[in-house]
């Protein structure tokens, strides 16, 4: 028998989510301030003779590129290195976040670090609310609160208040998934286009859309599909397709080089081109050896499939299950894994439902008492790892360091 889910009035639920997320950000801000005290002043922090302060500290690494874009836009020609390859340049970074920052800077007169970190912070709050709304009718309010808390405390969740695109991308991601869950196909199509200007995740979202549309089509006998809905459903799928091609097409149009985007992305990789799967095998062998490296490359996907496909994930639904598999598969194809892998895991929030034990079909153990026994140890580990991530990866150690 399915256990009844505990649901508060919507407004009360939203206020609790906001409070939980705010508390998580207080913890993260405290960690940032503590680690900032260990940051050596450098050109990345505003100058070797300039004391490090909070807002410039939130705009390190990729934040420097986003600031360059916000202040100067994108170049019309690609830089070429001595080896004849395209060098690192702003075309690797999607425009929605820095252009929003540019607009706010123009209106307020504030500098990029203040504006960008504030935008990221506000987008994170909005993403947390929509995530909670997306989950609550599947797993109940107590579990939804705790999943939001775990996601907001994830080791790399520090990026949700830095001059990075993580929080904006998360807002658009959960907004898209929420629109799909409500069958708001045209809203999903519009959000997909915004995704295409913020983060390269349109391809796995397209896979999710295909699954959701297939399920809706199979229900057509019980719920007939009018012609207008067919058109709207098609629009959501086309939106994902356009989103996946939009930024590479813009880079081509502006620079006159058809491979401008992929050539630019390759400039950050250890390979001459974007190599599917190969970097994962090479890194696994490098860190774990020729024997155990390939073994782990088999074990990890099998564990992930087991987490998503088992009965302990029934309440995720087909859409979140598909996302939890399609997104990692996409990363395996396009990502050169290294220190950035931690923040690329931030969008995998549905897996937190499984880790919390809140995804069983009968909602077993989704009351506060049992949930807290599982959530508190995870929160402690996540917050400890937040400090490690901030101190080890975000803090810049001159003259060079590995990016987060």
C-alpha positions as CSV (number, residue, x, y, z in Angstrom):
1,X,0.0,0.0,0.0
2,X,1.3,3.4,-0.9
3,X,2.1,5.6,2.0
4,X,0.4,9.0,2.0
5,X,2.8,11.9,1.4
6,X,3.0,14.8,3.8
7,X,2.4,18.0,1.9
8,X,2.2,21.5,3.5
9,X,0.4,24.4,1.8
10,X,2.5,25.6,-1.2
11,X,3.4,29.0,0.2
12,X,4.5,27.5,3.5
13,X,6.6,24.9,1.6
14,X,8.3,27.6,-0.5
15,X,9.2,29.6,2.6
16,X,10.8,26.6,4.3
17,X,12.8,25.8,1.2
18,X,14.1,29.4,1.1
19,X,15.0,29.2,4.7
20,X,16.9,25.9,4.3
21,X,18.7,27.2,1.3
22,X,19.6,30.4,3.0
23,X,21.1,28.4,5.9
24,X,23.2,26.4,3.5
25,X,24.5,29.6,1.9
26,X,25.4,31.0,5.3
27,X,27.5,27.9,5.9
28,X,29.2,28.2,2.5
29,X,29.8,31.9,3.0
30,X,31.5,31.2,6.3
31,X,33.7,28.6,4.6
32,X,34.6,31.1,1.8
33,X,35.5,33.8,4.3
34,X,37.7,31.4,6.3
35,X,39.5,30.1,3.2
36,X,39.8,33.7,1.8
37,X,42.1,34.4,4.8
38,X,44.5,31.8,3.3
39,X,44.4,33.3,-0.2
40,X,47.7,34.9,-1.4
41,X,47.1,38.1,-3.3
42,X,47.8,37.8,-7.0
43,X,46.7,39.1,-10.4
44,X,43.7,36.8,-10.2
45,X,42.5,38.4,-6.9
46,X,42.9,42.0,-8.0
47,X,46.7,42.5,-7.6
48,X,49.6,41.4,-5.6
49,X,49.5,44.5,-3.4
50,X,45.7,44.5,-3.0
51,X,44.2,42.8,0.1
52,X,41.9,39.9,-0.9
53,X,38.2,40.8,-0.2
54,X,35.1,38.7,-0.4
55,X,33.6,39.7,-3.8
56,X,36.8,39.5,-5.9
57,X,37.4,36.2,-4.2
58,X,34.1,34.9,-5.7
59,X,35.2,35.8,-9.2
60,X,38.3,33.7,-9.6
61,X,39.1,31.2,-12.4
62,X,36.3,31.1,-15.0
63,X,34.9,34.1,-13.3
64,X,37.8,36.1,-14.9
65,X,36.6,34.9,-18.3
66,X,33.0,35.9,-17.6
67,X,34.1,39.3,-16.4
68,X,36.1,39.7,-19.7
69,X,32.9,38.8,-21.7
70,X,30.7,41.1,-19.6
71,X,33.0,44.0,-20.1
72,X,34.2,43.5,-23.6
73,X,32.1,40.8,-25.3
74,X,33.4,38.1,-27.7
75,X,36.2,38.4,-30.2
76,X,35.5,38.3,-33.9
77,X,38.8,36.4,-34.6
78,X,40.2,33.3,-32.8
79,X,43.6,33.4,-31.3
80,X,46.1,31.0,-32.8
81,X,49.0,29.6,-30.8
82,X,52.6,29.1,-32.1
83,X,51.6,25.4,-32.8
84,X,48.9,26.6,-35.2
85,X,46.0,25.5,-32.9
86,X,43.2,27.7,-31.6
87,X,44.1,29.1,-28.1
88,X,42.0,29.6,-25.1
89,X,39.4,32.3,-25.7
90,X,35.9,33.5,-24.5
91,X,34.0,31.4,-27.0
92,X,34.2,28.5,-24.7
93,X,31.9,30.3,-22.3
94,X,28.2,30.7,-22.9
95,X,26.8,34.2,-23.0
96,X,23.6,34.3,-20.9
97,X,25.2,34.7,-17.5
98,X,27.8,37.4,-18.4
99,X,25.3,39.3,-20.5
100,X,22.8,39.4,-17.6
101,X,25.7,40.6,-15.5
102,X,26.5,43.3,-18.1
103,X,22.9,44.6,-18.0
104,X,22.8,44.7,-14.2
105,X,26.2,46.4,-14.1
106,X,25.0,49.1,-16.5
107,X,21.9,49.7,-14.4
108,X,23.5,49.7,-11.0
109,X,27.1,50.9,-11.7
110,X,28.4,48.0,-9.6
111,X,31.4,46.0,-10.6
112,X,31.3,42.5,-12.0
113,X,32.3,40.5,-8.9
114,X,29.5,42.0,-6.8
115,X,26.9,41.7,-9.6
116,X,27.9,38.2,-10.8
117,X,28.0,36.6,-7.4
118,X,24.7,38.2,-6.4
119,X,23.0,36.9,-9.6
120,X,24.4,33.5,-8.9
121,X,23.1,33.6,-5.4
122,X,19.6,34.7,-6.4
123,X,19.4,32.1,-9.2
124,X,20.4,29.4,-6.6
125,X,17.4,30.4,-4.4
126,X,15.1,30.2,-7.4
127,X,16.5,26.8,-8.4
128,X,16.0,25.5,-4.9
129,X,12.4,26.5,-4.9
130,X,11.6,24.9,-8.3
131,X,13.6,21.8,-7.4
132,X,11.5,21.5,-4.2
133,X,8.3,21.9,-6.1
134,X,9.4,19.4,-8.7
135,X,10.1,16.8,-6.0
136,X,7.5,17.3,-3.3
137,X,4.6,15.4,-5.0
138,X,6.9,12.5,-5.7
139,X,8.7,12.1,-2.4
140,X,6.8,14.3,0.1
141,X,7.7,17.5,1.8
142,X,10.2,16.2,4.4
143,X,12.2,14.4,1.8
144,X,12.1,17.3,-0.6
145,X,13.4,19.7,2.1
146,X,16.3,17.3,2.8
147,X,17.2,16.8,-0.8
148,X,17.3,20.5,-1.3
149,X,19.5,20.8,1.8
150,X,21.8,18.1,0.6
151,X,22.1,19.6,-2.9
152,X,22.7,23.0,-1.4
153,X,25.5,21.5,0.7
154,X,27.1,19.4,-1.9
155,X,30.9,19.8,-2.0
156,X,30.9,21.8,-5.2
157,X,27.7,23.7,-4.3
158,X,30.0,26.6,-3.4
159,X,29.8,27.5,-7.1
160,X,26.1,28.4,-6.5
161,X,27.2,31.7,-5.1
162,X,30.3,32.3,-7.2
163,X,30.7,34.1,-10.5
164,X,30.0,30.8,-12.3
165,X,27.0,29.6,-14.3
166,X,26.1,26.7,-12.1
167,X,23.2,28.3,-10.4
168,X,21.7,29.8,-13.6
169,X,22.1,26.5,-15.3
170,X,20.4,24.7,-12.4
171,X,17.5,27.2,-12.5
172,X,17.0,26.5,-16.2
173,X,17.4,22.8,-15.8
174,X,14.9,22.4,-13.0
175,X,12.6,24.9,-14.7
176,X,12.7,22.8,-17.9
177,X,12.1,19.5,-16.0
178,X,9.2,21.1,-14.0
179,X,7.6,22.4,-17.3
180,X,7.9,18.9,-18.8
181,X,6.4,17.3,-15.6
182,X,3.4,19.7,-15.9
183,X,3.2,19.1,-19.7
184,X,3.8,22.8,-20.4
185,X,5.4,22.0,-23.7
186,X,5.8,25.5,-25.1
187,X,7.2,26.8,-21.8
188,X,9.7,24.0,-22.0
189,X,10.7,25.0,-25.6
190,X,11.4,28.6,-24.5
191,X,13.4,27.4,-21.5
192,X,15.4,25.0,-23.8
193,X,16.5,28.0,-25.9
194,X,17.7,29.8,-22.8
195,X,19.6,26.6,-21.8
196,X,21.3,26.7,-25.2
197,X,22.7,30.1,-24.2
198,X,23.8,29.1,-20.7
199,X,25.3,25.6,-20.6
200,X,25.9,22.7,-23.1
201,X,23.3,20.3,-21.6
202,X,20.6,20.5,-24.3
203,X,21.5,17.1,-25.7
204,X,20.7,15.0,-22.5
205,X,17.6,17.2,-22.0
206,X,16.6,16.2,-25.5
207,X,16.8,12.5,-24.5
208,X,14.6,13.2,-21.4
209,X,12.1,15.0,-23.7
210,X,12.0,12.1,-26.0
211,X,11.2,9.7,-23.2
212,X,8.5,12.0,-21.7
213,X,6.9,12.5,-25.1
214,X,6.9,8.8,-25.8
215,X,5.1,8.2,-22.5
216,X,2.5,10.8,-23.3
217,X,2.0,9.3,-26.7
218,X,1.4,5.9,-25.2
219,X,-1.3,7.4,-23.0
220,X,-3.2,8.7,-26.0
221,X,-6.0,6.2,-25.7
222,X,-6.9,7.3,-22.1
223,X,-5.9,10.9,-22.7
224,X,-6.4,11.9,-26.3
225,X,-3.8,14.3,-27.8
226,X,-5.3,17.2,-29.8
227,X,-3.4,18.6,-32.8
228,X,-2.3,21.7,-30.9
229,X,-0.7,19.6,-28.2
230,X,1.1,17.5,-30.8
231,X,2.5,20.7,-32.2
232,X,3.5,22.0,-28.7
233,X,5.1,18.6,-27.9
234,X,7.2,18.8,-31.1
235,X,8.2,22.4,-30.2
236,X,9.7,21.2,-26.9
237,X,11.8,18.6,-28.7
238,X,12.8,21.0,-31.5
239,X,13.7,23.5,-28.8
240,X,16.3,21.1,-27.4
241,X,17.7,20.4,-30.9
242,X,18.0,24.1,-31.6
243,X,19.5,24.8,-28.2
244,X,22.2,22.2,-28.8
245,X,23.3,23.9,-32.0
246,X,22.7,27.5,-31.1
247,X,25.9,28.6,-29.5
248,X,28.3,26.7,-31.9
249,X,26.2,28.3,-34.7
250,X,26.6,31.8,-33.2
251,X,30.4,31.3,-32.8
252,X,30.6,30.2,-36.5
253,X,28.6,33.2,-37.6
254,X,30.6,35.7,-35.6
255,X,34.1,34.3,-36.4
256,X,33.6,32.9,-39.8
257,X,35.0,29.5,-38.6
258,X,32.6,26.6,-38.6
259,X,34.5,24.8,-35.9
260,X,35.1,27.8,-33.7
261,X,33.3,26.4,-30.7
262,X,34.8,22.9,-30.8
263,X,38.3,24.2,-31.6
264,X,38.0,26.5,-28.6
265,X,36.9,23.8,-26.3
266,X,39.8,21.6,-27.5
267,X,42.2,24.3,-26.3
268,X,41.3,23.4,-22.7
269,X,41.8,19.7,-23.3
270,X,44.8,17.5,-23.2
271,X,44.0,16.3,-26.8
272,X,44.0,18.1,-30.1
273,X,40.3,17.6,-30.5
274,X,37.3,16.7,-28.3
275,X,37.8,12.9,-27.9
276,X,34.8,10.8,-26.7
277,X,35.5,8.4,-23.8
278,X,39.3,8.4,-24.3
279,X,40.1,10.9,-21.6
280,X,38.2,8.9,-19.0
281,X,40.2,5.8,-19.8
282,X,43.5,7.6,-19.8
283,X,42.7,9.4,-16.5
284,X,41.5,6.1,-14.9
285,X,44.7,4.4,-15.9
286,X,46.8,7.3,-14.6
287,X,45.2,7.5,-11.2
288,X,44.3,3.8,-10.6
289,X,46.7,1.9,-12.8
290,X,46.2,-0.2,-16.0
291,X,44.4,-2.9,-14.2
292,X,42.0,-1.2,-11.8
293,X,41.4,1.9,-13.9
294,X,39.3,0.2,-16.6
295,X,37.6,-1.9,-13.9
296,X,36.3,1.2,-12.2
297,X,35.2,2.6,-15.5
298,X,32.8,-0.4,-15.7
299,X,31.8,-0.5,-12.0
300,X,30.8,3.2,-11.7
301,X,28.3,3.2,-14.6
302,X,26.9,-0.1,-13.4
303,X,26.4,1.4,-9.9
304,X,24.8,4.5,-11.4
305,X,22.4,2.3,-13.5
306,X,21.5,0.3,-10.4
307,X,20.8,3.4,-8.4
308,X,18.4,4.8,-11.0
309,X,16.8,1.5,-12.3
310,X,16.1,-0.2,-9.0
311,X,12.8,0.0,-7.1
312,X,14.4,2.4,-4.6
313,X,14.2,5.0,-7.4
314,X,10.6,4.4,-8.5
315,X,9.3,7.8,-7.2
316,X,11.8,9.7,-9.4
317,X,9.7,9.0,-12.4
318,X,10.9,8.4,-15.9
319,X,12.0,11.9,-16.5
320,X,14.4,12.2,-13.6
321,X,15.6,8.7,-14.1
322,X,16.4,9.4,-17.7
323,X,18.2,12.6,-16.8
324,X,20.3,10.8,-14.2
325,X,21.6,8.5,-16.9
326,X,21.6,10.7,-20.0
327,X,23.6,13.5,-18.4
328,X,26.5,11.3,-17.1
329,X,26.5,9.5,-20.5
330,X,26.8,12.9,-22.2
331,X,29.7,13.9,-19.8
332,X,31.5,10.6,-20.8
333,X,31.3,11.6,-24.4
334,X,32.3,15.3,-24.2
335,X,34.2,15.8,-20.9
336,X,37.9,15.7,-20.3
337,X,37.7,14.7,-16.6
338,X,39.8,16.4,-14.0
339,X,39.3,18.8,-11.2
340,X,36.2,20.3,-12.7
341,X,34.3,17.0,-12.4
342,X,33.0,17.8,-8.9
343,X,31.0,20.8,-10.1
344,X,29.7,18.9,-13.1
345,X,28.0,16.6,-10.6
346,X,25.9,19.4,-9.2
347,X,23.0,18.8,-11.7
348,X,22.6,15.1,-10.6
349,X,20.3,16.1,-7.8
350,X,17.9,13.2,-8.4
351,X,20.6,10.8,-7.1
352,X,20.3,12.5,-3.7
353,X,16.7,11.1,-3.5
354,X,18.1,7.6,-3.8
355,X,21.0,8.2,-1.4
356,X,18.4,9.5,1.1
357,X,16.3,6.4,0.6
358,X,13.3,8.4,-0.3
359,X,12.5,7.0,-3.7
360,X,10.6,3.7,-2.9
361,X,7.2,3.4,-4.5
362,X,5.5,3.0,-1.2
363,X,7.4,6.0,0.3
364,X,8.7,3.8,3.1
365,X,10.7,5.6,5.6
366,X,9.8,9.1,4.3
367,X,8.9,10.4,7.7
368,X,11.2,12.9,9.4
369,X,12.7,10.5,11.9
370,X,14.1,8.0,9.5
371,X,15.0,10.6,6.9
372,X,17.1,12.6,9.4
373,X,19.1,9.5,10.4
374,X,20.2,9.2,6.8
375,X,20.5,12.9,5.9
376,X,22.5,14.2,8.9
377,X,25.7,12.0,8.2
378,X,25.5,13.0,4.6
379,X,25.2,16.7,5.4
380,X,28.3,16.5,7.7
381,X,30.3,14.8,5.1
382,X,29.2,17.2,2.4
383,X,30.0,20.3,4.4
384,X,33.4,18.9,5.3
385,X,34.0,18.3,1.7
386,X,32.8,21.8,0.9
387,X,35.7,23.1,2.9
388,X,38.1,20.8,1.1
389,X,36.8,21.9,-2.3
390,X,37.0,25.6,-1.5
391,X,40.5,25.4,0.1
392,X,42.0,22.8,-2.3
393,X,40.4,23.8,-5.6
394,X,38.9,27.3,-5.4
395,X,41.8,29.0,-3.6
396,X,44.4,30.0,-6.1
397,X,48.0,29.1,-5.4
398,X,50.3,31.3,-7.5
399,X,51.9,31.1,-10.0
400,X,49.6,28.4,-11.4
401,X,47.1,25.9,-10.1
402,X,44.5,23.4,-11.2
403,X,41.1,25.0,-11.9
404,X,38.0,24.0,-10.0
